[in-house]
Amino acid sequence: MTSPVETAQKRWYDDACGTALALELVGERWSMLIVRELMYGPRRFGELKTGLPGISANVLTQRLASLEAAAILIRRKLPPPANVQVYELTAWGRESEDAIMALGRWAARSPLHDPTAFMSGASLMMSMRTMLVPGRMGDLALSLGVRLGADLFTARIGNERIAVARGLADDPDLTIGADIAFPILAWIYGKRPSAPLEEQGLLRIDGDRALAERFAALFELPAKI
């Protein structure tokens, strides 16, 4: 019987190591980033394209087919009135998040890491989950709404973890927003004061200011090599 990965693509390595198989599953260019974009909820083709502005429609189609054949994602049609096709990760596909976050944290130590480059909404939320400093949360508990361009997320913060889902919850305790990710990154990682960013119209914060500052203090980028 042909395995899913053999159906998805020709085998690259004659190697029994799980790392080799992981590269065969998601190591092709764009594949892991597609998985990242789907991590917090289903996406339409055009939404994936927007989150990955450098990918061509043809390559996106090919990678989606390979990931589906490898049982990492599925296609389904939303019920009426939407009637549109979406892509979403399987339960096994979602299990890759810890590995992707660990790889991202490792790579962020490189001097080549550019925090000013484009970052999608899903990438921003995964970055927050990745760069959360253990022990800093304490008794902090809140519902955070995040608006990044047209992307909406809710982050449930408490018990030393951040749980993320697409869509904005009703009446969150705190809402932050920006047109692009950089002002948010400058605030939470660069530790720039929020007020000048807000005055310039780059960052929007709605809610208790002390709560916002406690939230921003949760994160730190790892030291460079």
N, C-alpha and C positions, 0 to 999 in steps of 0.2 A: 504494500500500500504506500502511496506517495504521501509524504508528510506535508503539513501546511507550508513550512518554510521552503521545501523543494518546489511546491506549487507556486509560491510567491516569486521565487527567483532561483537562478542557478547557484549552487553552493559555492562559496568563496574559499573556504578553508577545509582541509582534511584534518580536523582538529576536534577532539571530544570536549574541550574546555567550554564551559558555559559562556565565558566571555566571548569566545569565537562565535558561538551561536547568537549571542546578543547582537554582535556586529552584523551578522547576516539578517537579523530581524529588523533592526532599526539603524544600522550603520550607514545606509546609503544616504547621500546628500538630501536634506530636508525631512527625512523620515522622522527623526526624533523630534524635530520642531513641530511637525504635524501632530504627533502624539501630545506634545506640550499644549498646543492650541485646543485640543479636545479634552484636556484633563478635568475641566470644571463644568462640562456640559456639552451637549451636542451642538454642532455648527453646520451651517449650509456651506456649499462649495464657495460661494462668493465671500462669505464671512472668513473662511479659511484663507482665501486669497488676500483679503485685506490685512489679516494678521501676519501674513508672510509676503510682504510686498515685493520681494526679490524673486519669487517663484513664478514660473510660467504656468499657464493653465494646463498645457500638455504634461509637464512634469508633475504637477499636482495630481492630475488624473492618474498617472502611472503609479505614483507613490500611494495614493489611496487604494488602488487596486491591489498592490503588493501587501499593504498592511491588512487589508480585508482578507486576502488569501492566507495570511499568517495568523488569522484569528485575533488580531490586536484591535481591530475596529469592525463595526458593522454599519451597514446602510439601512435606513428605514424611512418611511414616508410619514410625515406628521398627519394627523387626522384633519378633516375639514374643520374650519374653513381654510387652514393653512395650505394643505395639500402640497407640501414641498418636501424634497428629499434632504435628509440630514445624515451626518456621519457622527458616530459616537463610539467611545472606547468600550470594549468588553470589560468585564470585571477583572480579567487577567491583564488587559491592557492598562487599566488604572493602577495596577500593582507596580508599574514601572516608575511611578512618581518618585519614590525614595531614591532609586538609582539615578534618575535624571537630576534631582536636587543635589545629591552628593557629587555628581560630576560637575554641576554648575558651581558649587562652592569651591571645589578643587581648582577649576579653571579661573575663577575670579581672583586667585592669588597671583596670576600671571601679570607681568607689566603690560602685556598686550591687551588686557581687558579694558574696554572703552565704555564707561558708564554713561556717556553722552549719546551713544548710538541709539537707533530706533528700538523701542521695546513695546510689544503688544500688551493688551490687557492681561491675557493669560500669563505672559512672561512676568509681568509686574507682580501678579498675585503669587506665582510660584517663587519669585525672588523673595518676597516677604516671608513666605513659609521657610525658605532656605536660610535666610540671614537672621532669623529670630535667635537672639542670644539666650541660651538656657539660664533660668534663674531670675531674669529681669522682670518677668510678668508679675510675679507675686500674686496679690489678690485682685489684680485688674481683670475685669470681665465686662465686655461690651459687644454690641452689634455695630459693625462698621460698614457703611455703604461706600463703595468706590466707583467713581465715574472717570473713565479714561477715554476721552473722545466719545464714541457711541457705545463703548463697552460698559456694562453695568455688572457689579459684583457685590455680594454680601460676604463679609468675613466675620465669623463668630470667634471671638477672642476670649480665652479663659483656660484655666488648668494647664498652663504652659504649652498651649497649642493654638494654631489658627486653622479653622476649618473654612473652606472657600466654596461658594456656589455661585453660578451665574444668576443674574437678576438682582434687583434691589429690593430688599425687605421693606415692609411697611414700618415707618417711624424708627429708623436706626438711631442708636445713641449718638453717633458721630458720622458725618459724611465728608469725604475728601474728594476733590475732583481736579482734573487738569486736562488740557487738550492733548498734551503729550506727556510721556512718563518723566522726563528729566526734572521738572520742578518737584515732583514727589520724591524722586531719588535724592535730589539735593537737600531736601528737608529731612528725610529719615536716615540717609546714609552720610551725606556731607555735613549734617548737623547745622545747616544754615537756618537762621531764624525764619519762621513762617511769615511774619508780618511783611517784610519787604517783597517776598514772592507774591503775597496776596495783593499788595498795593500795586504791583506791576500787572496784575490780572493773570498771573501765571498759575496760581494755586488758589483753590477755593476750599475753605473749611467751614462747615456748619455744625455747631454743637459746642459743648463745653470746652473752653480753651485749655484748661488744666488737663482734661481727659485727652485732648489732642496731643499735648506735649508728652504725656505718659505713654501714649501710643508710639510716638516718634522715637522715644528713647529705647524701644524694644530691640532695635536693629543695629547691626554693625557689620561692615564688610570685613572679610578676613585680611590679615596682613599680607602684603606682597612678598614674594620670594626675594 
